[in-house]
Amino acid sequence: MGRNSCIIVLTPPTTTVIQYSQPSYSIMGLLPNSAQNRIHMFSFTSTACVITAMDATSFANLYQYQVQSTFTDFALFAQTFQSCNYETLSDEDTVVYQEGTRFFRVHYKYSTSTSTRSTMHDPASPSLKARGLLCLSSDIQYSLMSGTYLTDTNRIFVAEVNFNTQKITYRRYLQGVGTSIYHGIIFESNKFFIAGFSTTVYKTTSSYFTSRTPSKVQGLIFSPMKTCQSLDEFSYPVVTLTPNAFTFTATSLTFGQSSLSVQDYSSILAAPLIIASTQFVDQYITGCGLQFAQAPHDYAALQSTQAITTYSYFYCVLSTTFSITPFTATKVSPSAADPVFTYSVKSFNGPYNGVTITAATGEITIPSPSALGPSSYIVEIEGKLQDCQKISASITVTGDANTAP
C-alpha cells in the first residue's frame, strides 16, 4: 500500500512490515499487472510525476521515468490523476496516466528492456477532471471525466483518446451533477460508475427530485446503466491532440528500506453495525422508478442460443452485416400478445460505436471494419420482451485482411 512517501509491504498474519521510502516524492498511485509480479508506482513532486516499474517481490526498479507536471500542488494533482495498463504479452505492456486532458504513455518490453514513450494533450485545456481511465488497447483509452466542456457545465463526459490518430472525442452523458463529484470506474467505452453527493437529482434538464423531505444530502452513484436519468448522450466534434510536448527523462531514484511493527486489531474489533436498510431501500421509487420484469410474467422459456457464435469480417471493406438466430419465448397465457424481442447492444469490448444492432431483428452491423482492424471482439446482444424480461447472447467477431492467395 502507498502512504505519503512510502510503500508499505504487509504480509498477514505477521506484524512486521517492510517500508520502502522516497522522501522527496509523494505516492499518487500503485498499479499492479494481472500476474501481480510487477507494480507501477506513480509519485509526485512539485514539478514532475515519476513513473516507476518495480519487481513485486524484490522491489527492484525495472524502469523509471520522470515527466514534467503542470501541477505544483499534490492535492490538486490527486483530484485529476488516473492510470491504467494494457498487457500485450506477459513481458510487454503499455501504461498510461493522465493529468486532466494530458495523457502520458510508456510501452515497455521487459525481456529486452526497450521502451517507447509518448504524450498527447488537448491544446485547449478544457476544465475537466479525470475520474477514471480504461486502456482498451495500447493505442485507445477511455477517460471518465467531470467538469465543463464548451458550454456544458458540471456534466459527466467520456473521452476517447487515440494515440494512433492523435485525436480525442468527447461525449457527454446524463444530466447536470453539480460540483460534488469524485472518482469513478469506467469498464467499457460507455459504461461507468461515478460517485458524488447532492440534495437534488436531475432526470432531465427541467425534471428533478430531491433526496427526502426535509431535504438531506445523499450519497449518489451516477451511471448510464439502469438509471432514471435521461442519458442525454452527445458527441462533440473530434479534436486534434498535440503530440509529445512533454519529455520523459530516465531517472534512477532509489528507495530507502526499513522495518516497522504494526498492531493486529483483528481480534478486538467491535461487531459491525447492521445498516438500517429502511433508510435506503425503496426511498425513491416515486421520483426515480424503473421498469423491471415483475411476476407473474407474460412469457416463459426465453431462449437465445445461437447457431453461429463466431463471425469473421474483412477490415478492408466499407461495412459488414451479420444476421443472428432470433431469440424465442412462449406465451404463458393464450390471451397474451405474441412475444416480440427488442434488441440492443448490451456490451462491446471494442471502440465506441464499433458495432450497431438493428432493434427489430438483432442484426449486427460493423459500420467501419477498418476501425476495428484485425482484432477479435465480443458483442453481447440483449433482447427485451414486452413484459420487460431480458435475455442475452454473446457473439465473437474477428477481423481478417482478405489478402490474395
DRENVEXZA-762176 format. One record per residue (C-alpha): residue number from 1; x, y, z. Coordinates in nm, 3 decimals, always signed. Layout:
<rs>
   i      c1      c2      c3
 NUM       X       Y       Z
...
</rs>
This chain:
<rs>
   i      c1      c2      c3
   1  +0.000  +0.000  +0.000
   2  +0.110  +0.361  -0.054
   3  +0.132  +0.610  +0.232
   4  +0.274  +0.960  +0.179
   5  +0.628  +0.896  +0.051
   6  +0.636  +0.527  +0.145
   7  +0.534  +0.188  +0.015
   8  +0.438  -0.047  +0.298
   9  +0.450  -0.422  +0.239
  10  +0.236  -0.617  +0.486
  11  +0.209  -0.998  +0.482
  12  -0.055  -1.111  +0.736
  13  -0.053  -1.255  +0.992
  14  +0.297  -1.119  +1.060
  15  +0.301  -0.779  +1.231
  16  +0.640  -0.674  +1.097
  17  +0.619  -0.473  +0.777
  18  +0.878  -0.357  +0.527
  19  +0.876  +0.009  +0.436
  20  +1.028  +0.148  +0.115
  21  +1.061  +0.525  +0.121
  22  +1.142  +0.802  -0.124
  23  +1.131  +1.114  +0.093
  24  +1.123  +1.381  -0.178
  25  +0.817  +1.236  -0.354
  26  +0.454  +1.171  -0.257
  27  +0.297  +0.849  -0.385
  28  -0.002  +0.910  -0.606
  29  -0.096  +0.554  -0.702
  30  +0.006  +0.189  -0.736
  31  -0.091  -0.016  -1.040
  32  -0.015  -0.392  -1.048
  33  -0.019  -0.610  -1.359
  34  -0.258  -0.906  -1.386
  35  +0.004  -1.159  -1.274
  36  +0.090  -0.930  -0.980
  37  +0.463  -0.975  -1.039
  38  +0.514  -0.611  -1.136
  39  +0.398  -0.287  -0.975
  40  +0.384  +0.053  -1.140
  41  +0.419  +0.336  -0.891
  42  +0.329  +0.697  -0.967
  43  +0.488  +0.958  -0.742
  44  +0.471  +1.336  -0.743
  45  +0.693  +1.628  -0.663
  46  +0.619  +1.996  -0.714
  47  +0.747  +1.993  -1.072
  48  +0.719  +1.637  -1.202
  49  +0.549  +1.300  -1.196
  50  +0.767  +0.989  -1.175
  51  +0.654  +0.650  -1.307
  52  +0.849  +0.354  -1.168
  53  +0.803  -0.009  -1.271
  54  +0.920  -0.244  -0.996
  55  +0.955  -0.614  -0.938
  56  +0.676  -0.705  -0.694
  57  +0.900  -0.940  -0.493
  58  +1.232  -0.756  -0.467
  59  +1.101  -0.403  -0.538
  60  +1.397  -0.353  -0.768
  61  +1.343  -0.089  -1.035
  62  +1.268  -0.223  -1.383
  63  +1.241  +0.124  -1.534
  64  +1.183  +0.477  -1.413
  65  +1.093  +0.794  -1.600
  66  +1.022  +1.147  -1.486
  67  +0.789  +1.380  -1.676
  68  +0.717  +1.748  -1.628
  69  +0.389  +1.816  -1.447
  70  +0.175  +2.124  -1.488
  71  +0.065  +2.097  -1.125
  72  +0.259  +2.225  -0.826
  73  +0.016  +2.110  -0.556
  74  -0.025  +1.743  -0.462
  75  -0.390  +1.777  -0.356
  76  -0.489  +1.937  -0.686
  77  -0.290  +1.678  -0.879
  78  -0.469  +1.397  -0.694
  79  -0.810  +1.530  -0.798
  80  -0.742  +1.476  -1.169
  81  -0.493  +1.188  -1.186
  82  -0.586  +0.846  -1.327
  83  -0.391  +0.549  -1.468
  84  -0.444  +0.219  -1.649
  85  -0.241  -0.050  -1.822
  86  -0.281  -0.282  -2.119
  87  -0.087  -0.608  -2.138
  88  +0.009  -0.709  -2.490
  89  +0.214  -1.010  -2.372
  90  +0.332  -1.139  -2.035
  91  +0.659  -0.944  -2.079
  92  +0.518  -0.644  -2.265
  93  +0.271  -0.381  -2.153
  94  +0.155  -0.024  -2.201
  95  +0.099  +0.204  -1.904
  96  -0.097  +0.528  -1.944
  97  -0.163  +0.800  -1.690
  98  -0.334  +1.134  -1.721
  99  -0.343  +1.478  -1.562
 100  -0.675  +1.624  -1.672
 101  -0.663  +1.629  -2.053
 102  -0.289  +1.547  -2.072
 103  -0.204  +1.182  -2.140
 104  +0.131  +1.009  -2.090
 105  +0.219  +0.662  -2.226
 106  +0.505  +0.415  -2.175
 107  +0.520  +0.097  -2.383
 108  +0.780  -0.142  -2.240
 109  +0.916  -0.485  -2.334
 110  +1.078  -0.633  -2.023
 111  +1.270  -0.917  -2.190
 112  +1.473  -0.668  -2.396
 113  +1.447  -0.361  -2.170
 114  +1.323  -0.148  -2.459
 115  +1.058  +0.119  -2.447
 116  +0.873  +0.382  -2.647
 117  +0.727  +0.687  -2.478
 118  +0.477  +0.944  -2.597
 119  +0.239  +1.212  -2.473
 120  -0.081  +1.369  -2.603
 121  -0.268  +1.671  -2.476
 122  -0.566  +1.884  -2.571
 123  -0.422  +2.228  -2.654
 124  -0.747  +2.396  -2.546
 125  -0.703  +2.262  -2.188
 126  -1.076  +2.232  -2.110
 127  -1.177  +2.248  -1.745
 128  -1.219  +1.873  -1.697
 129  -1.102  +1.648  -1.414
 130  -1.008  +1.283  -1.466
 131  -1.230  +1.041  -1.273
 132  -1.141  +0.703  -1.430
 133  -0.929  +0.561  -1.710
 134  -0.966  +0.245  -1.922
 135  -0.692  +0.111  -2.152
 136  -0.885  -0.063  -2.428
 137  -0.561  -0.125  -2.619
 138  -0.212  +0.017  -2.644
 139  -0.345  +0.299  -2.863
 140  -0.702  +0.363  -2.741
 141  -0.802  +0.481  -2.394
 142  -1.134  +0.594  -2.249
 143  -1.125  +0.865  -1.985
 144  -1.416  +0.926  -1.748
 145  -1.426  +1.299  -1.667
 146  -1.637  +1.562  -1.499
 147  -1.646  +1.939  -1.523
 148  -1.706  +2.187  -1.803
 149  -1.661  +2.139  -2.178
 150  -1.751  +2.423  -2.413
 151  -2.096  +2.542  -2.293
 152  -2.183  +2.234  -2.085
 153  -2.109  +2.289  -1.716
 154  -2.098  +2.038  -1.428
 155  -2.151  +1.738  -1.650
 156  -2.008  +1.387  -1.694
 157  -1.801  +1.311  -2.002
 158  -1.622  +1.014  -2.158
 159  -1.328  +1.099  -2.383
 160  -1.193  +0.854  -2.640
 161  -0.818  +0.912  -2.675
 162  -0.647  +0.765  -2.980
 163  -0.266  +0.779  -2.973
 164  -0.252  +0.637  -3.325
 165  -0.466  +0.904  -3.492
 166  -0.374  +1.174  -3.237
 167  -0.742  +1.256  -3.188
 168  -0.976  +1.289  -2.892
 169  -1.356  +1.268  -2.896
 170  -1.559  +1.395  -2.600
 171  -1.905  +1.251  -2.527
 172  -2.149  +1.394  -2.276
 173  -2.366  +1.171  -2.055
 174  -2.663  +1.206  -1.819
 175  -2.771  +1.537  -1.663
 176  -2.610  +1.809  -1.456
 177  -2.440  +1.660  -1.150
 178  -2.321  +1.967  -0.958
 179  -1.967  +2.010  -0.832
 180  -1.952  +1.737  -0.565
 181  -1.820  +1.457  -0.788
 182  -1.543  +1.214  -0.701
 183  -1.351  +0.935  -0.873
 184  -1.529  +0.653  -1.053
 185  -1.474  +0.340  -1.258
 186  -1.507  +0.304  -1.636
 187  -1.507  -0.056  -1.762
 188  -1.636  -0.021  -2.119
 189  -1.639  +0.263  -2.366
 190  -1.983  +0.378  -2.248
 191  -2.029  +0.204  -1.912
 192  -1.916  +0.358  -1.586
 193  -1.995  +0.436  -1.225
 194  -1.903  +0.769  -1.067
 195  -1.966  +0.880  -0.709
 196  -2.088  +1.211  -0.571
 197  -2.339  +1.367  -0.336
 198  -2.623  +1.616  -0.362
 199  -2.972  +1.701  -0.238
 200  -3.115  +1.711  -0.591
 201  -3.105  +1.467  -0.882
 202  -3.197  +1.585  -1.231
 203  -3.377  +1.332  -1.454
 204  -3.394  +1.576  -1.746
 205  -3.287  +1.937  -1.785
 206  -3.614  +2.051  -1.624
 207  -3.730  +1.750  -1.421
 208  -3.574  +1.656  -1.088
 209  -3.645  +1.508  -0.746
 210  -3.498  +1.583  -0.405
 211  -3.350  +1.341  -0.154
 212  -3.607  +1.322  +0.124
 213  -3.833  +1.576  +0.291
 214  -3.689  +1.770  +0.459
 215  -3.405  +1.769  +0.211
 216  -3.094  +1.570  +0.303
 217  -2.756  +1.542  +0.138
 218  -2.743  +1.194  -0.015
 219  -2.451  +0.989  -0.146
 220  -2.508  +0.911  -0.515
 221  -2.366  +0.680  -0.781
 222  -2.423  +0.805  -1.134
 223  -2.424  +0.554  -1.420
 224  -2.579  +0.522  -1.767
 225  -2.700  +0.173  -1.670
 226  -3.038  +0.120  -1.505
 227  -3.090  +0.487  -1.441
 228  -3.398  +0.706  -1.437
 229  -3.189  +0.995  -1.568
 230  -3.213  +1.082  -1.935
 231  -2.883  +0.971  -2.092
 232  -2.859  +1.291  -2.297
 233  -2.566  +1.137  -2.485
 234  -2.396  +1.378  -2.721
 235  -2.069  +1.355  -2.917
 236  -1.873  +1.674  -2.980
 237  -1.657  +1.734  -3.288
 238  -1.329  +1.545  -3.292
 239  -1.031  +1.741  -3.157
 240  -0.672  +1.707  -3.277
 241  -0.426  +1.646  -2.994
 242  -0.077  +1.791  -2.962
 243  +0.180  +1.510  -2.951
 244  +0.498  +1.484  -2.744
 245  +0.501  +1.828  -2.586
 246  +0.631  +1.678  -2.259
 247  +0.963  +1.497  -2.225
 248  +1.031  +1.168  -2.048
 249  +1.366  +1.163  -1.867
 250  +1.516  +0.837  -1.744
 251  +1.597  +0.861  -1.372
 252  +1.735  +0.632  -1.104
 253  +1.574  +0.740  -0.780
 254  +1.639  +0.487  -0.503
 255  +1.423  +0.374  -0.214
 256  +1.533  +0.351  +0.145
 257  +1.428  +0.032  +0.325
 258  +1.331  -0.012  +0.690
 259  +1.113  -0.230  +0.915
 260  +0.814  -0.132  +1.125
 261  +0.593  -0.310  +1.375
 262  +0.216  -0.281  +1.347
 263  -0.067  -0.370  +1.582
 264  -0.307  -0.654  +1.492
 265  -0.658  -0.534  +1.580
 266  -0.849  -0.811  +1.402
 267  -0.933  -0.994  +1.727
 268  -1.059  -0.688  +1.916
 269  -1.268  -0.513  +1.653
 270  -1.627  -0.447  +1.751
 271  -1.905  -0.632  +1.571
 272  -2.016  -0.449  +1.255
 273  -2.330  -0.240  +1.280
 274  -2.630  -0.351  +1.077
 275  -2.721  -0.099  +0.809
 276  -3.069  +0.045  +0.854
 277  -3.195  -0.071  +0.515
 278  -3.524  +0.113  +0.554
 279  -3.328  +0.437  +0.523
 280  -3.215  +0.340  +0.172
 281  -3.436  +0.072  +0.014
 282  -3.731  +0.190  -0.195
 283  -3.682  +0.554  -0.095
 284  -3.702  +0.695  -0.445
 285  -3.944  +0.473  -0.634
 286  -4.182  +0.763  -0.695
 287  -3.916  +1.008  -0.808
 288  -3.683  +0.765  -0.982
 289  -3.867  +0.444  -1.068
 290  -3.759  +0.197  -1.337
 291  -3.947  -0.064  -1.533
 292  -3.836  -0.415  -1.435
 293  -3.988  -0.750  -1.511
 294  -4.238  -0.835  -1.236
 295  -4.404  -1.172  -1.175
 296  -4.636  -1.309  -1.293
 297  -4.468  -1.291  -1.634
 298  -4.646  -1.295  -1.969
 299  -4.377  -1.512  -2.127
 300  -4.166  -1.814  -2.036
 301  -3.892  -2.038  -2.181
 302  -3.681  -1.749  -2.306
 303  -3.413  -1.878  -2.543
 304  -3.116  -1.703  -2.707
 305  -2.897  -1.993  -2.828
 306  -2.709  -1.900  -3.144
 307  -2.646  -2.134  -3.437
 308  -2.329  -1.938  -3.514
 309  -2.131  -1.768  -3.237
 310  -1.822  -1.654  -3.430
 311  -1.817  -1.434  -3.738
 312  -1.527  -1.300  -3.946
 313  -1.519  -0.966  -4.121
 314  -1.277  -0.822  -4.378
 315  -1.143  -0.500  -4.235
 316  -1.066  -0.361  -4.582
 317  -1.436  -0.334  -4.680
 318  -1.668  -0.039  -4.613
 319  -1.919  -0.216  -4.384
 320  -2.031  -0.564  -4.281
 321  -2.360  -0.708  -4.154
 322  -2.434  -1.040  -3.981
 323  -2.771  -1.200  -3.903
 324  -2.834  -1.371  -3.570
 325  -3.059  -1.658  -3.466
 326  -3.378  -1.486  -3.342
 327  -3.449  -1.511  -2.969
 328  -3.762  -1.705  -2.876
 329  -4.015  -1.728  -2.592
 330  -4.354  -1.885  -2.530
 331  -4.677  -1.723  -2.410
 332  -4.790  -1.810  -2.058
 333  -5.149  -1.714  -2.141
 334  -5.320  -1.760  -2.480
 335  -5.457  -1.406  -2.450
 336  -5.109  -1.250  -2.430
 337  -4.961  -1.083  -2.735
 338  -4.708  -1.282  -2.933
 339  -4.358  -1.238  -2.789
 340  -4.155  -0.966  -2.961
 341  -3.794  -0.900  -2.869
 342  -3.635  -0.556  -2.897
 343  -3.260  -0.598  -2.948
 344  -2.977  -0.372  -2.838
 345  -2.605  -0.377  -2.762
 346  -2.562  -0.485  -2.402
 347  -2.183  -0.462  -2.417
 348  -1.900  -0.444  -2.669
 349  -1.533  -0.457  -2.576
 350  -1.418  -0.263  -2.881
 351  -1.419  +0.102  -2.987
 352  -1.725  +0.313  -2.916
 353  -1.996  +0.263  -3.181
 354  -1.781  -0.010  -3.335
 355  -2.096  -0.217  -3.383
 356  -2.467  -0.139  -3.404
 357  -2.769  -0.364  -3.355
 358  -3.095  -0.346  -3.550
 359  -3.365  -0.324  -3.284
 360  -3.624  -0.535  -3.468
 361  -3.401  -0.822  -3.585
 362  -3.081  -0.818  -3.377
 363  -2.876  -0.789  -3.695
 364  -2.514  -0.690  -3.624
 365  -2.359  -0.416  -3.835
 366  -1.995  -0.314  -3.831
 367  -2.011  +0.033  -3.991
 368  -1.634  +0.072  -4.024
 369  -1.440  -0.257  -4.021
 370  -1.112  -0.070  -4.075
 371  -1.160  +0.099  -3.737
 372  -1.172  -0.243  -3.568
 373  -0.877  -0.385  -3.760
 374  -0.756  -0.746  -3.725
 375  -0.851  -0.796  -3.360
 376  -1.123  -1.014  -3.203
 377  -1.413  -0.860  -3.012
 378  -1.715  -0.983  -2.818
 379  -2.059  -0.837  -2.882
 380  -2.324  -0.909  -2.621
 381  -2.673  -0.867  -2.764
 382  -2.966  -0.813  -2.531
 383  -3.327  -0.888  -2.619
 384  -3.612  -0.732  -2.417
 385  -3.972  -0.859  -2.422
 386  -4.291  -0.659  -2.380
 387  -4.309  -0.759  -2.010
 388  -3.951  -0.628  -1.957
 389  -3.789  -0.972  -1.926
 390  -3.441  -0.977  -2.080
 391  -3.204  -1.238  -2.218
 392  -2.873  -1.204  -2.398
 393  -2.628  -1.383  -2.629
 394  -2.259  -1.334  -2.698
 395  -2.111  -1.320  -3.048
 396  -1.740  -1.305  -3.135
 397  -1.633  -1.103  -3.440
 398  -1.280  -1.130  -3.579
 399  -1.109  -0.922  -3.845
 400  -0.931  -1.076  -4.146
 401  -0.714  -0.897  -4.400
 402  -0.871  -1.064  -4.710
 403  -0.529  -1.094  -4.876
 404  -0.498  -1.257  -5.216
 405  -0.387  -1.625  -5.217
</rs>
